[in-house]
Amino acid sequence: MTSATQSWGLEPDVVESLRGQLHGPLMRDGEPGYDEARTIWNAMIDRRPALIVRCADTADVVAGVNFAREHHLPLSVKGGGHNIAGLAVGEGSLMLDMSAMRDIHVDPNQRIARAQPGCLLSDLDRETQEHGLAAVLGFISATGIAGLTLGGGFGYLTRRFGWTCDNVAAMEVVTADGRLVRAAEDENADLFWGLRGGGGNYGVVTSFEYRLYPVGPEIIGGGIAWPARDAGDVLALYRDWAAQAPPEHTCVAVLRKAPPAPWLKPEIHGQPIVAFFVCDTGERVEAEARVAPIKAFGAPVGDIVQPRPYRAQQSLIDATQPPGRRDYWKSEYLPALEPELLARLVEHAGRMISPFSGITIFPISGALNQLPADHSAVGNRDAAFVLAIACAWEKPEDDAANIAWVRSTWQDVRRFSTGGTYVNFLTEEEGDERIHAAYGGNYARLAQLKAKWDPDNLFRGNKNVAPLAS
Ligand SMILES: Cc1cc2nc3c(=O)[nH]c(=O)nc-3n(C[C@H](O)[C@H](O)[C@H](O)COP(=O)(O)OP(=O)(O)OC[C@H]3O[C@@H](n4cnc5c(N)ncnc54)[C@H](O)[C@@H]3O)c2cc1C
């Protein structure tokens, strides 16, 4: 039987009975829309669900969850499809594709946004910035809000306001038994705790309620780059900066080859560089004073740090992360930037193979460190930076060399880690040991919670927390 005609053991009338319950389309292999729906950001992932439901509403989510449970089908949920491990799509699964559920309602007086789970970051930024408000989101605007929020979430506003999930006030969730429940501090508080970092382990979220903050609409931000021969001095500047920058100021450091971007001098294209991506959401005069020493440093090969709309900042580096490439990462939380670590990173960057790869340091210290480790499942509140060693390339024959570069770099520098890692950056082969590292002391409570809310582990298309055996 070819993949295009696989029935996955499902009788046609059973499939038709599901189709009859749905408001959105049901797609099987070979049907229009199926291939588009199963395609995700990382081209390394090529899996064929048995059934794909493009949910039109919450009732479709309930129908899909009940069908998967009753027919013992693996269930997967696709938000923005950006998870590098390909968790959105399971072989032989019933996949709930949330891309049609994208409504957003902003209440500017309460400074709250309610967003459906198919929204991308750009959708939410567009609606909230209409009111001069913003949620704490990530750096690439095509990422899904759902996966990002459920695993923690960090971006330019994290130093001020904490993890994305620290700024969620409530969620509506379809649980394993097909009920729709609300989770908030005052309702199903245990579930609310687990959803804020525990990935998709506890149910399918159909609505997120975000707290918003006044941001922009214009901020000081942009990119600035120097040739890699200056990387030692530039990263020393970065280390000094990190020790004193206020939370309004976020500066991401990247070691990579220069893309052919118009803001970079043509002679540097394809050559190794060190770059900063700056976003300062403080008062204009103070923000300009803070970026001045960075702009005055050395001899940049490009500098577009300037006043710009916050929304433009939120998509500033989108072009470096297009869908459809082959991707592999390793990531760690760092407590500090040791000079030896920075020296090792510069050396490893010099061995980078693909022009699309990079070593990135994201600063996250600030608000998230001020809450107790068990405030929510995401934990890792001792982290000051996220280190991402990321490889992207185009041809399968280049897999081995690129993956080897990531792994050898990571093996060399993981001794500088807090011991924790970001669940949303775990790759396909990173299993129990790394999931435990992601949750640390919160893992046992997550396993207890799983036994209560999903004892049969219906929601296992994620970095799975096994239910604690009773
Ligand atoms: C280019 C790129 C840039 C990134 N930048 C950042 C960043 O700046 N900050 C950051 O924190 N992270 C970042 N990430 C990581 C990102 O947070 C994760 O990849 C996240 O899983 C993406 O969410 P998604 O909805 O797009 O994922 P998907 O692949 O659709 O889903 C990921 C997981 O979430 C589950 N899920 C999705 N929707 C739901 C739902 N409604 N209910 C329950 N479970 C659900 C899925 O089952 C799956 O397990 C980035 C990833 C990429 C590829």
The ligand as an SDF file (V2000), in Angstrom:
LIG
                    3D

 53 58  0  0  0  0  0  0  0  0999 V2000
   12.6080   30.4590   13.3710 C   0  0  0  0  0  0  0  0  0  0  0  0
   12.2100   30.2500   14.7910 C   0  0  0  0  0  0  0  0  0  0  0  0
   12.3120   31.2840   15.6870 C   0  0  0  0  0  0  0  0  0  0  0  0
   11.9550   31.1120   17.0190 C   0  0  0  0  0  0  0  0  0  0  0  0
   12.0750   32.1600   17.8760 N   0  0  0  0  0  0  0  0  0  0  0  0
   11.6870   32.0100   19.1610 C   0  0  0  0  0  0  0  0  0  0  0  0
   11.7380   33.1050   20.0630 C   0  0  0  0  0  0  0  0  0  0  0  0
   12.1420   34.1980   19.7020 O   0  0  0  0  0  0  0  0  0  0  0  0
   11.3230   32.9110   21.3270 N   0  0  0  0  0  0  0  0  0  0  0  0
   10.8660   31.7090   21.7670 C   0  0  0  0  0  0  0  0  0  0  0  0
   10.5030   31.5980   22.9310 O   0  0  0  0  0  0  0  0  0  0  0  0
   10.8120   30.6510   20.9340 N   0  0  0  0  0  0  0  0  0  0  0  0
   11.2060   30.7810   19.6600 C   0  0  0  0  0  0  0  0  0  0  0  0
   11.1430   29.7240   18.8020 N   0  0  0  0  0  0  0  0  0  0  0  0
   10.7130   28.4330   19.3180 C   0  0  0  0  0  0  0  0  0  0  0  0
    9.1930   28.3580   19.3040 C   0  0  0  0  0  0  0  0  0  0  0  0
    8.7070   28.9230   20.4910 O   0  0  0  0  0  0  0  0  0  0  0  0
    8.7510   26.8950   19.2270 C   0  0  0  0  0  0  0  0  0  0  0  0
    9.2070   26.3650   18.0250 O   0  0  0  0  0  0  0  0  0  0  0  0
    7.2410   26.7500   19.3320 C   0  0  0  0  0  0  0  0  0  0  0  0
    6.9510   25.3880   19.4890 O   0  0  0  0  0  0  0  0  0  0  0  0
    6.5740   27.2900   18.1040 C   0  0  0  0  0  0  0  0  0  0  0  0
    5.2060   27.3570   18.2590 O   0  0  0  0  0  0  0  0  0  0  0  0
    4.2620   26.9520   17.0230 P   0  0  0  0  0  0  0  0  0  0  0  0
    2.8530   27.1340   17.4640 O   0  0  0  0  0  0  0  0  0  0  0  0
    4.7320   27.6520   15.8040 O   0  0  0  0  0  0  0  0  0  0  0  0
    4.6620   25.4350   16.9570 O   0  0  0  0  0  0  0  0  0  0  0  0
    4.0090   24.0990   16.4330 P   0  0  0  0  0  0  0  0  0  0  0  0
    5.1170   23.3920   15.7570 O   0  0  0  0  0  0  0  0  0  0  0  0
    2.7540   24.3040   15.6810 O   0  0  0  0  0  0  0  0  0  0  0  0
    3.6470   23.3840   17.8080 O   0  0  0  0  0  0  0  0  0  0  0  0
    4.6320   23.1690   18.7900 C   0  0  0  0  0  0  0  0  0  0  0  0
    4.0920   22.3730   19.9570 C   0  0  0  0  0  0  0  0  0  0  0  0
    3.0320   23.0870   20.5760 O   0  0  0  0  0  0  0  0  0  0  0  0
    1.8710   22.2710   20.6200 C   0  0  0  0  0  0  0  0  0  0  0  0
    0.7140   23.1000   20.3560 N   0  0  0  0  0  0  0  0  0  0  0  0
    0.5500   23.9410   19.3160 C   0  0  0  0  0  0  0  0  0  0  0  0
   -0.6470   24.5200   19.4250 N   0  0  0  0  0  0  0  0  0  0  0  0
   -1.2290   24.0530   20.5300 C   0  0  0  0  0  0  0  0  0  0  0  0
   -2.4660   24.2850   21.1790 C   0  0  0  0  0  0  0  0  0  0  0  0
   -3.3600   25.1400   20.7110 N   0  0  0  0  0  0  0  0  0  0  0  0
   -2.7460   23.6140   22.3160 N   0  0  0  0  0  0  0  0  0  0  0  0
   -1.8600   22.7310   22.8150 C   0  0  0  0  0  0  0  0  0  0  0  0
   -0.6730   22.4690   22.2540 N   0  0  0  0  0  0  0  0  0  0  0  0
   -0.3660   23.1250   21.1190 C   0  0  0  0  0  0  0  0  0  0  0  0
    2.0560   21.2410   19.5480 C   0  0  0  0  0  0  0  0  0  0  0  0
    1.3370   20.0840   19.8210 O   0  0  0  0  0  0  0  0  0  0  0  0
    3.5280   21.0040   19.5940 C   0  0  0  0  0  0  0  0  0  0  0  0
    3.8390   20.0990   20.6190 O   0  0  0  0  0  0  0  0  0  0  0  0
   11.4840   29.8600   17.4620 C   0  0  0  0  0  0  0  0  0  0  0  0
   11.3740   28.8150   16.5600 C   0  0  0  0  0  0  0  0  0  0  0  0
   11.7300   29.0100   15.2360 C   0  0  0  0  0  0  0  0  0  0  0  0
   11.6390   27.8770   14.2850 C   0  0  0  0  0  0  0  0  0  0  0  0
  1  2  1  0
  2  3  1  0
  2 52  2  0
  3  4  2  0
  4  5  1  0
  4 50  1  0
  5  6  2  0
  6  7  1  0
  6 13  1  0
  7  8  2  0
  7  9  1  0
  9 10  1  0
 10 11  2  0
 10 12  1  0
 12 13  2  0
 13 14  1  0
 14 15  1  0
 14 50  1  0
 15 16  1  0
 16 17  1  0
 16 18  1  0
 18 19  1  0
 18 20  1  0
 20 21  1  0
 20 22  1  0
 22 23  1  0
 23 24  1  0
 24 25  2  0
 24 26  1  0
 24 27  1  0
 27 28  1  0
 28 29  2  0
 28 30  1  0
 28 31  1  0
 31 32  1  0
 32 33  1  0
 33 34  1  0
 33 48  1  0
 34 35  1  0
 35 36  1  0
 35 46  1  0
 36 37  1  0
 36 45  1  0
 37 38  2  0
 38 39  1  0
 39 40  1  0
 39 45  2  0
 40 41  1  0
 40 42  2  0
 42 43  1  0
 43 44  2  0
 44 45  1  0
 46 47  1  0
 46 48  1  0
 48 49  1  0
 50 51  2  0
 51 52  1  0
 52 53  1  0
M  END
$$$$
